[in-house]
Amino acid sequence: MTQIAVIGAGITGITTAYSLASRGYDVTVFDRNRYAAMETSFANGGQLSASNAEVWTRWGTVFKGLKWMMDSNAPLLVNPRPSWHKLSWMAEFMGNIPDYEANTIATAKMAIEARKHLLRFAGEVGFDFDMEKRGILHIYKSAAEFDHARRVNDLLGQAGLERREVDANEVARIEPALKTKTLGGYYTESDFTGDIHLYARALSKGCEAMGVKFCYKTDVSEYKHTGEAVRLSWSKDGADTQQTFDGIVVCAGVGSRAIAASLGDRVNIYPVKGYSITVNLEDEASQKAAPWVSLLDDEAKIVTSRLGQKRFRIAGTAEFNGYNLDIRDNRIKPLRNWCETFFPQVETEHCVPWAGLRPMMPSMLPKVGPGSKPGVFYNTGHGHLGWTLSAATAEATADCIDVTRMKNEAA
């Protein structure tokens, strides 16, 4: 049986392990944490949103980044301190601007494909993840942002996504808890939400039942390519271990860049920090005042999801500040203020703040497929859409490994 090592137990690693185990591979997952989904897959915005598939590679993003550079409350914040990694990434980012339309369409297609696999995985294993199939509503208070949304809608339509424009009255009808005026919005009934951490933890248990081995609290110290296979070295509980695998899939989020370099590949991922708050709805009045329909405020770059009766997740912002996980109050405060403006009857006394590093490629497309050496594969760099795209890229990775195995067997 072909032995495959999956590096990383976030949402991409767990879905990859499941896809491979379902096809009969002998899979071992390595992660430095005690449980699955403890880093960027822990507390994201919760949206499974093909409607949010627009890539950021356009001049408007660049100009906003420059304008907001000195505003600590801005949705997009760039630390002006230079580094070669940051500068090279931004140069490549701007180099991808001509592919903005094509990459947006490709991302939307991938997101639509991912839905059926993600739901299938949950159905096959049999678990709940606080899913709410109530659609996602983009809301607009700025005419310029609304006009841009109409242009984006044309691209999403080319990808096959059904999304309809709604006026201010219909916005209020779709989500009556919303207490601020809007110009209108776009509603995508086929999008939905769920708890990424619950999903990944439950799917990891399903993987274990299928025979997948998990090496938690394990830092792999060396990746050595032997010519046809990959030998991993690691230490756990004081014991040094080595094992050779027929293949390796790098799903290590922002850690993938360093691993790729050790294997002779360049995967130029930059860590883009995002923040969230989970508002604990501890009283009945707050539970009634919080929305059930998932929202996306494009101007503020804030997304929301309702995670069961007693939790309301609000997430957003993008911060280019290196490998930094500090939770800064001046970045959390705009999320809390947004909640108090849009849903003033929701008590925000009990908010749990969180920050995670999105692994972002300059093209805004994930790195999926083989590396330069036999047996090395990548499924990483999903940026702000890891939850949305993971099931599709997991299946694509497994397809790629299947093709490689069949070619090797035929040779």
C-alpha positions, 0 to 999 in steps of 0.5 A: 500500500502506498504510504503518504505523509500529510504535513499539517492538520488544518482544514486542508490537511484533514480533507486531504487525508480523508480524500486519500484514505478514501482511495485506499492510501496509507496516510499519516498526518503530522501536526505540531499541535495537540489537536487538529485545526488549532491554528488558522482553521480554528476560528475563521469567519465560518463562510463557505462562500463562492460569492466571496471568490473575487481575488484581490489582485487589482489596482484598487487593492493596491491604492487602498493599501497605500491610503490606509497604511497609516490608519491602524483601524483600516480593513487592510493594514500593511506594516511599512517595515520592508523585508525581502519576503514582503517586497518580493511577494508584493511585486509578484502580487502586482504581476498577477493583476492582469489575471484578475478576471481569469483567477476570480472565475477559476476561484469561483468554479473551485468554490462551487465544486468544493461544496458537494465534496465538503457536504459529502465528507460530512455525510459519509462520516456522519457529523454536524458542524453548526451548518446554516444553509441560509445563504450569504448576503453582501450588503452595501452602503457605498455606491462605489462599492455597489457598482464594483459588486455588479462588475464582480457579479458578471465574473461570478456568473461566468463561473456558474454562480447564481447570485441576485441583486436585491434592493434595501427593502429586500435586504431588510426582509432577508435579514430583519435583525439588521438595524442599519440602512443599506443601498442594497446587496447581493444574495447567494442562496447556495452559499452557507456557513459552519464551524470550521473547527468542529468540522475539521475535528470531526473529520479527523475522527472519521479519518482515524476510524479509517486507519489514518495515523495522526502524529500530534505535538510533533515537529518534523525536523528534516525533510530528505528526498531520497530520489524516489521517496521522502524521509522524515525525521522527527522527535516526540516524547524524547524519542527520535524517529525516521520514516520513509514515505512514498509521497508527501503532501505539504498542507502546512499553511504559512509554514509551507514556504520553508518546507518547500524550500527544503525540498527544492521548491519555491512556494511564495506564501505570505502570512496575512493576519486576520482577526475574529471575535466570537460573541457569546449570546448569553441572554435571550435578547441577544440571541433574538437580535443576532442575525441568522443569515450570513453577512458580508460587508464589502466596504468594511471587509467584515464577514459574519456567521451564526454558529448555533443558538449561542454564538455569533462570529464576526471576522475580518481585516487583513494585516501584512505584518509577518509571522506575528500572531499578537492580538491587538485591541485596535484591530479587534475594536472595529469588529466589536464596533461593527457589531454594535452599529449593525446589531445594537441589541446584541450584548458584546460584553462576552467576546472571545478574540482570535487571530490567524495567519492566512497562507496567501499566494501572490496569485490568490490561487492555492498551490495544488499539485506536484513539486519538482521532485518525485513524490512531493505534492502541495495543497496549500496557499488558500489565503482567506478561502481555505474553508471554502476551497479545501474539499475541492483541492483535497480531491484534486490533490488525491487525483494527482497522486492517483495519476502519478501512482498509475504512471509509476505502476505502468512504467 
